[in-house]
Amino acid sequence: MSEDTELIEIEEEEFTSQLTTPVLKRIGGLLKPHWKWVLGFFINIAIVSGLDAYFTFLNKQIIDQGIMLKDSARVMQIATIYGSFILLQAAAVFTFIYLAGVLGERIQYDLRKMLFNHLQDLSLSYYSNNAVGRLIARVTSDTGRVSDLLTWGIVDSTWAVMNITSSTIFMLIINWKLALIVLTIIPVMMIIAVEFRKRILEQFRISRRANSKITGAFNENFQGTRVVKALGREDENTREFQGLTSKMYHASYRAAWLSALFLPTVQMIAALALGFIVGYGGLQINLGLMTIGGIQAFVSYLTFMMWPIQDLARVYSEMQHSIASAERIFKLVDTPPEVHNRPDAVEAKTLLGEIEFEHVDFFYEDRKSVLTDFSLKVKAGETIALVGPTGGGKSTIVNLLCRFYEPSKGVIRINGLDYMDYKLESIHNKIGIVLQTPHLFSGTVRENIRYGNLSADDAQVEEAAKIAGAHDFIVTLEKGYEQGVGESGNLLSVGQKQLISLARAVLARPELFIMDEATSSVDTLTEALIQRGMDALMKGRTSFVIAHRLSTIRRADRILVIENGQIAEQGSHAELLKLRGHYYRLYTQQFRHQLEVAYGVVEEEGEKEKVISEAVAAD
Amino acid sequence: MTTLQPAHEPALTFDFRPTLQANRLKGLWLMMSDYRLSYIAAAIALAISALSKTYTYILLRFFADDVLGQKKYIGDSLTSSLIWIGLGFIGLAAFEGTFSFLSGRLAAYTAEGITRRLRDFLFDHIQRLSFSYHATTPTGDLIERVTSDVDALRRFFAEQAIGVGRIILLFVINFVAIYNLNAELAWISIVTIPLILVVSIWFFKKVTKAYEDYQAQEAILSTTLQENLTGVRVVKAFARQDYEKSKFEKDNWGKYLKGKILLFMHSMFWPLSDIVLGFQMLFGFVYGANMAIRGEISIGTYIAYLGLVVWLIFPIRNLGRIIVSTSTGMVSYSRLMEVVKQQREPLLDGRHQPEGAARGDLLFEDVSFMYSDGKSDVLKNVSFHAKPGQAIALLGSTGSGKTSLVNLLPRFHEYTGGRVLLDGVELKDYSRAYLRKQIGIVEQEPFLFSRSIRENIMYGVGRDVPMEEVERAAKAAAVHDVILTFPDGYDTLVGEKGVTLSGGQKQRVAIARTLLKNPRILILDDSTSSVDTETEAEIREALNGLMQNRTTFIIAHRIQSVMIADLILVLDKGEVVQMGTHAELLKDEAGMYRRIYDIQTKIDVELEIEIARAN
């Protein structure tokens, strides 16, 4: 788990929720489809705890009716009952562990499925407002906590309540006066137990928080090792670090000894009662009101009552956090997707037509405008290059075009019709996109390319790779197309990832192609391959490119310089250069930089010459 | 002038290097030094606590047999003996509770204390390992060791070692107690114990394996989830929601199935062992009851036996679990020792320990360098002389040896041939601490720490710096005005939770950091690649200020930054192919420098042509 996610979890754990009927009802609703399972483990746990108390009672019977009366046959009789109940109890133990455990897994499975599926439907805006770490915590730890409450929470509290109840019943049967006295101390024990749990949990949280800071310090120190060494910061760092470990030490130590104090305290209260029972019970025996077996039974009922009380305290203190988790889950599931199909949406037959932005405004929830009064008409097959500073609004234009977001004001028309009247899927499945930081999925190269078109056969995948210029490097990989790319593709270089995502877009046969060029430099050969792949892709398609490379910019039919959410300049390369404005400055700077990078690498000089001549020839 | 403070290793309480042992148990024992007494005390407290519990049942026996049965009273009446016995129970419970608490507290003190100093040691140790160790060890792997493995050791001391002790003590004490009541009864009560122990070890080994499978599947699920969430734009752009749902469904269901297997194992083990233990107990009960009927044992003995036998039998099941889990602690010990055994870079060793700052006169004589794998020379016969205050430019392609050359100066790496003299004394005779004090490094993309900007600038000065001085450095580095635009000014946090600085801003903060350090020798990685024109001019100005009166090595990528140098070294494949000033080098028409220069001018010409064409 990443450090971020862990920190988020620690933070969120601090939220507790009070029990309210609607939330409880809804949590209970999660059990509804599985009520037979719940009933099953409920009955079995009841059998287990009832039998536990009964066994103690049977021991009393052995003493009173067997030993005291010197009746061997009676002992055997009781032992037979005892033995068969041991078997019965074992069967019940098996059943409740299996039922509750599997049900817990099942509820987790259900919740995760529900959350994941809903996340797929949510709009991009939801993702920009919620950190990925937070969403991951929702699907992993929150579901775990809820399913634990619904299964082991119920198991433990049922067992505890049943255990206390049946013990009480047997005690009442043996001697009701003594039993009533014992009963008065149970609430005291409960309150103390709950107070302890709260304090222990608090210390645990402090310690976990310190722990994640320690991990952060390690991480930073390892990554910045060159600076640390160069500045001779070792001693100072160790001193600072000792402050962190000291904090963690105190919290964990405190949590540990509080835990160690917890049971003895509860035990001590039980002992007071025990002392009383022996004293009082002894008198009763003398008066003939109580048997020796009875006293023994009281002693063991009381001794073993600590465990159910401990369990109840735990369930109680964790329940509030589990309910907070459930509320977070429900909140996510209740969020409606912002971008969705209109009721009378029609299938978009083609995107190859006129695309028009008409006085489009866009702002996020904070209402700070990202795009203002943006108008643009694009003809089918045109290539539009978007240039300009970071944060100027280039990505927003592309996101709006893909309908990841919808305009806050104004209209976007495709083929004359407001694109919100089209079905979302029918727009998306005609778009091919290549991101600045190409995103691949774990799996093989082939699977990643096939993502563009799931029904493509191997030959088509390879064909697409060839068109995108990715084939040549793929076959040099040890396992070729079957090579695993690692988590998020991190076994491949940036350039290679880009080539694969190009191939993926080629395979999708999009009508509208969108590319966000990478700023990081890749080696010249890969660069040329990417360029060729892009050319192949743009042929006969409407394309929007957030461009950083000169050759891309120059090849565009139209260049838009986007600044502060508006078009600062637009036109062809030659037209814009003549203006000697924004574009001119951007271009000359970029031009110089690009050639310098190319020449700076001395040993690849020959290669660079080629790029230069290409660049000049292309003009 | 810098005041030279002796770099000393902070007073760490414990050195873990001697705990590196082939015998892992011995190593763990050595780690416990200083804490052994408290740990032994924890064990003794545990024994006292267990004994008190046992005596509760013995007292119960006395109560049943002597007081109730034979009317042997303490004091003169039943009432007074009942009071005494009642007090006895309470006293024993208090004893038991107190010592069980003490034992828990002492064990926690030991475990947390050892862990704390282990963490401190590892942090300190790792940052003192050589530069090449850091360069070749993945951060993730180290993090894993210093977090998970340290925690596994903590659990070894906090739970496992003491847990094994607890169960063994309970077993021995209660066995002896029952044995004293009746030997026959004692032996028949433990008939099935070996069986349970063996089976539980076998089971927990299996279940550990199944649990790892389950965790692995959970990890797969997390990856799928993470990739899906971070790649949401790709998913949406290709309209692959359904595909993603089915992929997640597969992993999710897989985890459900793995969980089912795990649960099935648990739901078999616990009731089956319940049956064995239950019948073991019942057998003892019946046997004991018949002995009591025959008068071989008293009723009080029988009652005591009922209580004692529970503590004899049931903990054994958990012994299997703990024994299996100790193997994790052992593996972690070995993994940590792999880090502990790494050689540190001695920071202070050096025959020559000058008082003041260096002058900055550097003489390279036939210097060669190759990595310890000895494959190929990274630097070959490099000779040149840098006089105090001079600027030396290093020009060459990636892999030509520029970075390796400057890495020799702070002794990040040791040259393998020839010699380097600083102020006439060989570099190897200086301590690393001294050299690093004299050298400042400004990298192209400098590493800043996730703390405030002020702390980042002060980082590495090793003394308290007044705010004015920090600001002066920031102004000289042309970053003061930028800092003031941030919401919290100098207190703005850098990094994830604070502001994200641009490459140029980071570089200028690093320049301020170096200005404050005031080194005699400067290493500049001068490739202002991803910054716009305005920033470039500002950085250049800041750099020029920084270079004043310092011997400066510039790792250069372009002619402009090289031209001002007093000496230019053109490097190719680890060798100096050309050396001289800009003017001198330009004269060599066939030289590499001239070629690079020509290209640079060609760029300007091309740009002109380009624009002319557009017009």
HADDOCK unambig.tbl for C-alpha pairs under 7 A between the chains (distance, minus, plus):
assign (segid A and resid 67 and name CA) (segid B and resid 289 and name CA) 6.03 0.50 0.50
assign (segid A and resid 67 and name CA) (segid B and resid 292 and name CA) 6.28 0.50 0.50
assign (segid A and resid 67 and name CA) (segid B and resid 293 and name CA) 5.22 0.50 0.50
assign (segid A and resid 70 and name CA) (segid B and resid 293 and name CA) 4.99 0.50 0.50
assign (segid A and resid 72 and name CA) (segid B and resid 290 and name CA) 6.38 0.50 0.50
assign (segid A and resid 75 and name CA) (segid B and resid 286 and name CA) 6.72 0.50 0.50
assign (segid A and resid 79 and name CA) (segid B and resid 282 and name CA) 7.00 0.50 0.50
assign (segid A and resid 79 and name CA) (segid B and resid 286 and name CA) 6.77 0.50 0.50
assign (segid A and resid 83 and name CA) (segid B and resid 279 and name CA) 6.87 0.50 0.50
assign (segid A and resid 86 and name CA) (segid B and resid 275 and name CA) 6.38 0.50 0.50
assign (segid A and resid 86 and name CA) (segid B and resid 278 and name CA) 6.43 0.50 0.50
assign (segid A and resid 87 and name CA) (segid B and resid 275 and name CA) 6.46 0.50 0.50
assign (segid A and resid 90 and name CA) (segid B and resid 271 and name CA) 4.47 0.50 0.50
assign (segid A and resid 90 and name CA) (segid B and resid 272 and name CA) 6.82 0.50 0.50
assign (segid A and resid 90 and name CA) (segid B and resid 274 and name CA) 6.41 0.50 0.50
assign (segid A and resid 90 and name CA) (segid B and resid 275 and name CA) 6.33 0.50 0.50
assign (segid A and resid 91 and name CA) (segid B and resid 271 and name CA) 6.87 0.50 0.50
assign (segid A and resid 93 and name CA) (segid B and resid 271 and name CA) 5.72 0.50 0.50
assign (segid A and resid 94 and name CA) (segid B and resid 267 and name CA) 4.73 0.50 0.50
assign (segid A and resid 94 and name CA) (segid B and resid 268 and name CA) 6.24 0.50 0.50
assign (segid A and resid 94 and name CA) (segid B and resid 271 and name CA) 5.72 0.50 0.50
assign (segid A and resid 97 and name CA) (segid B and resid 267 and name CA) 5.33 0.50 0.50
assign (segid A and resid 98 and name CA) (segid B and resid 263 and name CA) 5.96 0.50 0.50
assign (segid A and resid 98 and name CA) (segid B and resid 264 and name CA) 6.17 0.50 0.50
assign (segid A and resid 98 and name CA) (segid B and resid 267 and name CA) 5.50 0.50 0.50
assign (segid A and resid 101 and name CA) (segid B and resid 263 and name CA) 6.09 0.50 0.50
assign (segid A and resid 102 and name CA) (segid B and resid 260 and name CA) 5.75 0.50 0.50
assign (segid A and resid 102 and name CA) (segid B and resid 263 and name CA) 6.78 0.50 0.50
assign (segid A and resid 105 and name CA) (segid B and resid 256 and name CA) 5.72 0.50 0.50
assign (segid A and resid 105 and name CA) (segid B and resid 259 and name CA) 6.49 0.50 0.50
assign (segid A and resid 106 and name CA) (segid B and resid 256 and name CA) 6.60 0.50 0.50
assign (segid A and resid 109 and name CA) (segid B and resid 252 and name CA) 6.20 0.50 0.50
assign (segid A and resid 109 and name CA) (segid B and resid 253 and name CA) 6.99 0.50 0.50
assign (segid A and resid 109 and name CA) (segid B and resid 256 and name CA) 6.56 0.50 0.50
assign (segid A and resid 113 and name CA) (segid B and resid 249 and name CA) 6.80 0.50 0.50
assign (segid A and resid 117 and name CA) (segid B and resid 245 and name CA) 6.11 0.50 0.50
assign (segid A and resid 120 and name CA) (segid B and resid 241 and name CA) 5.70 0.50 0.50
assign (segid A and resid 132 and name CA) (segid B and resid 229 and name CA) 6.42 0.50 0.50
assign (segid A and resid 132 and name CA) (segid B and resid 230 and name CA) 6.87 0.50 0.50
assign (segid A and resid 136 and name CA) (segid B and resid 226 and name CA) 6.95 0.50 0.50
assign (segid A and resid 215 and name CA) (segid B and resid 147 and name CA) 6.89 0.50 0.50
assign (segid A and resid 218 and name CA) (segid B and resid 123 and name CA) 6.88 0.50 0.50
assign (segid A and resid 218 and name CA) (segid B and resid 143 and name CA) 6.84 0.50 0.50
assign (segid A and resid 219 and name CA) (segid B and resid 143 and name CA) 6.65 0.50 0.50
assign (segid A and resid 222 and name CA) (segid B and resid 139 and name CA) 6.38 0.50 0.50
assign (segid A and resid 224 and name CA) (segid B and resid 447 and name CA) 6.04 0.50 0.50
assign (segid A and resid 225 and name CA) (segid B and resid 127 and name CA) 6.85 0.50 0.50
assign (segid A and resid 230 and name CA) (segid B and resid 436 and name CA) 5.45 0.50 0.50
assign (segid A and resid 231 and name CA) (segid B and resid 436 and name CA) 6.49 0.50 0.50
assign (segid A and resid 231 and name CA) (segid B and resid 437 and name CA) 6.78 0.50 0.50
assign (segid A and resid 231 and name CA) (segid B and resid 460 and name CA) 4.82 0.50 0.50
assign (segid A and resid 232 and name CA) (segid B and resid 433 and name CA) 6.60 0.50 0.50
assign (segid A and resid 232 and name CA) (segid B and resid 436 and name CA) 6.53 0.50 0.50
assign (segid A and resid 232 and name CA) (segid B and resid 437 and name CA) 6.95 0.50 0.50
assign (segid A and resid 232 and name CA) (segid B and resid 460 and name CA) 6.37 0.50 0.50
assign (segid A and resid 233 and name CA) (segid B and resid 460 and name CA) 5.31 0.50 0.50
assign (segid A and resid 234 and name CA) (segid B and resid 127 and name CA) 6.65 0.50 0.50
assign (segid A and resid 235 and name CA) (segid B and resid 9 and name CA) 6.13 0.50 0.50
assign (segid A and resid 235 and name CA) (segid B and resid 10 and name CA) 5.83 0.50 0.50
assign (segid A and resid 238 and name CA) (segid B and resid 123 and name CA) 6.83 0.50 0.50
assign (segid A and resid 238 and name CA) (segid B and resid 124 and name CA) 5.62 0.50 0.50
assign (segid A and resid 242 and name CA) (segid B and resid 120 and name CA) 6.10 0.50 0.50
assign (segid A and resid 245 and name CA) (segid B and resid 116 and name CA) 5.92 0.50 0.50
assign (segid A and resid 249 and name CA) (segid B and resid 112 and name CA) 6.04 0.50 0.50
assign (segid A and resid 249 and name CA) (segid B and resid 116 and name CA) 6.28 0.50 0.50
assign (segid A and resid 253 and name CA) (segid B and resid 108 and name CA) 5.97 0.50 0.50
assign (segid A and resid 253 and name CA) (segid B and resid 109 and name CA) 6.43 0.50 0.50
assign (segid A and resid 253 and name CA) (segid B and resid 112 and name CA) 6.24 0.50 0.50
assign (segid A and resid 256 and name CA) (segid B and resid 105 and name CA) 6.94 0.50 0.50
assign (segid A and resid 256 and name CA) (segid B and resid 108 and name CA) 5.95 0.50 0.50
assign (segid A and resid 257 and name CA) (segid B and resid 104 and name CA) 6.25 0.50 0.50
assign (segid A and resid 257 and name CA) (segid B and resid 105 and name CA) 4.79 0.50 0.50
assign (segid A and resid 257 and name CA) (segid B and resid 108 and name CA) 6.76 0.50 0.50
assign (segid A and resid 260 and name CA) (segid B and resid 101 and name CA) 4.96 0.50 0.50
assign (segid A and resid 260 and name CA) (segid B and resid 104 and name CA) 5.08 0.50 0.50
assign (segid A and resid 260 and name CA) (segid B and resid 105 and name CA) 6.45 0.50 0.50
assign (segid A and resid 261 and name CA) (segid B and resid 101 and name CA) 5.14 0.50 0.50
assign (segid A and resid 264 and name CA) (segid B and resid 97 and name CA) 4.21 0.50 0.50
assign (segid A and resid 264 and name CA) (segid B and resid 98 and name CA) 6.92 0.50 0.50
assign (segid A and resid 264 and name CA) (segid B and resid 101 and name CA) 6.65 0.50 0.50
assign (segid A and resid 268 and name CA) (segid B and resid 93 and name CA) 6.02 0.50 0.50
assign (segid A and resid 268 and name CA) (segid B and resid 94 and name CA) 6.12 0.50 0.50
assign (segid A and resid 268 and name CA) (segid B and resid 97 and name CA) 6.79 0.50 0.50
assign (segid A and resid 271 and name CA) (segid B and resid 89 and name CA) 6.68 0.50 0.50
assign (segid A and resid 271 and name CA) (segid B and resid 90 and name CA) 5.26 0.50 0.50
assign (segid A and resid 271 and name CA) (segid B and resid 93 and name CA) 5.81 0.50 0.50
assign (segid A and resid 272 and name CA) (segid B and resid 90 and name CA) 5.72 0.50 0.50
assign (segid A and resid 275 and name CA) (segid B and resid 86 and name CA) 3.93 0.50 0.50
assign (segid A and resid 275 and name CA) (segid B and resid 87 and name CA) 6.15 0.50 0.50
assign (segid A and resid 275 and name CA) (segid B and resid 89 and name CA) 5.49 0.50 0.50
assign (segid A and resid 275 and name CA) (segid B and resid 90 and name CA) 5.69 0.50 0.50
assign (segid A and resid 276 and name CA) (segid B and resid 86 and name CA) 6.18 0.50 0.50
assign (segid A and resid 278 and name CA) (segid B and resid 82 and name CA) 6.97 0.50 0.50
assign (segid A and resid 278 and name CA) (segid B and resid 86 and name CA) 5.78 0.50 0.50
assign (segid A and resid 279 and name CA) (segid B and resid 82 and name CA) 4.76 0.50 0.50
assign (segid A and resid 279 and name CA) (segid B and resid 83 and name CA) 5.80 0.50 0.50
assign (segid A and resid 279 and name CA) (segid B and resid 86 and name CA) 5.46 0.50 0.50
assign (segid A and resid 282 and name CA) (segid B and resid 82 and name CA) 6.59 0.50 0.50
assign (segid A and resid 292 and name CA) (segid B and resid 64 and name CA) 6.89 0.50 0.50
assign (segid A and resid 296 and name CA) (segid B and resid 303 and name CA) 6.87 0.50 0.50
assign (segid A and resid 425 and name CA) (segid B and resid 239 and name CA) 6.27 0.50 0.50
assign (segid A and resid 428 and name CA) (segid B and resid 237 and name CA) 5.45 0.50 0.50
assign (segid A and resid 428 and name CA) (segid B and resid 238 and name CA) 6.10 0.50 0.50
assign (segid A and resid 428 and name CA) (segid B and resid 239 and name CA) 5.62 0.50 0.50
assign (segid A and resid 429 and name CA) (segid B and resid 238 and name CA) 5.72 0.50 0.50
assign (segid A and resid 429 and name CA) (segid B and resid 239 and name CA) 5.78 0.50 0.50
assign (segid A and resid 431 and name CA) (segid B and resid 237 and name CA) 6.41 0.50 0.50
assign (segid A and resid 431 and name CA) (segid B and resid 238 and name CA) 6.98 0.50 0.50
assign (segid A and resid 432 and name CA) (segid B and resid 237 and name CA) 6.88 0.50 0.50
assign (segid A and resid 433 and name CA) (segid B and resid 237 and name CA) 6.55 0.50 0.50
assign (segid A and resid 439 and name CA) (segid B and resid 231 and name CA) 5.96 0.50 0.50
assign (segid A and resid 441 and name CA) (segid B and resid 227 and name CA) 6.30 0.50 0.50
assign (segid A and resid 452 and name CA) (segid B and resid 238 and name CA) 6.48 0.50 0.50
assign (segid A and resid 488 and name CA) (segid B and resid 227 and name CA) 6.32 0.50 0.50
assign (segid A and resid 574 and name CA) (segid B and resid 614 and name CA) 4.43 0.50 0.50
assign (segid A and resid 574 and name CA) (segid B and resid 615 and name CA) 6.93 0.50 0.50
assign (segid A and resid 577 and name CA) (segid B and resid 611 and name CA) 6.77 0.50 0.50
assign (segid A and resid 577 and name CA) (segid B and resid 614 and name CA) 6.31 0.50 0.50
assign (segid A and resid 578 and name CA) (segid B and resid 614 and name CA) 6.56 0.50 0.50
assign (segid A and resid 578 and name CA) (segid B and resid 615 and name CA) 5.76 0.50 0.50
assign (segid A and resid 592 and name CA) (segid B and resid 603 and name CA) 6.66 0.50 0.50
assign (segid A and resid 595 and name CA) (segid B and resid 603 and name CA) 6.78 0.50 0.50
assign (segid A and resid 599 and name CA) (segid B and resid 599 and name CA) 6.85 0.50 0.50
assign (segid A and resid 600 and name CA) (segid B and resid 397 and name CA) 6.77 0.50 0.50
assign (segid A and resid 600 and name CA) (segid B and resid 557 and name CA) 5.81 0.50 0.50
assign (segid A and resid 600 and name CA) (segid B and resid 558 and name CA) 6.65 0.50 0.50
assign (segid A and resid 601 and name CA) (segid B and resid 397 and name CA) 4.79 0.50 0.50
assign (segid A and resid 601 and name CA) (segid B and resid 398 and name CA) 6.72 0.50 0.50
assign (segid A and resid 602 and name CA) (segid B and resid 396 and name CA) 6.66 0.50 0.50
assign (segid A and resid 602 and name CA) (segid B and resid 397 and name CA) 5.22 0.50 0.50
assign (segid A and resid 603 and name CA) (segid B and resid 397 and name CA) 6.40 0.50 0.50
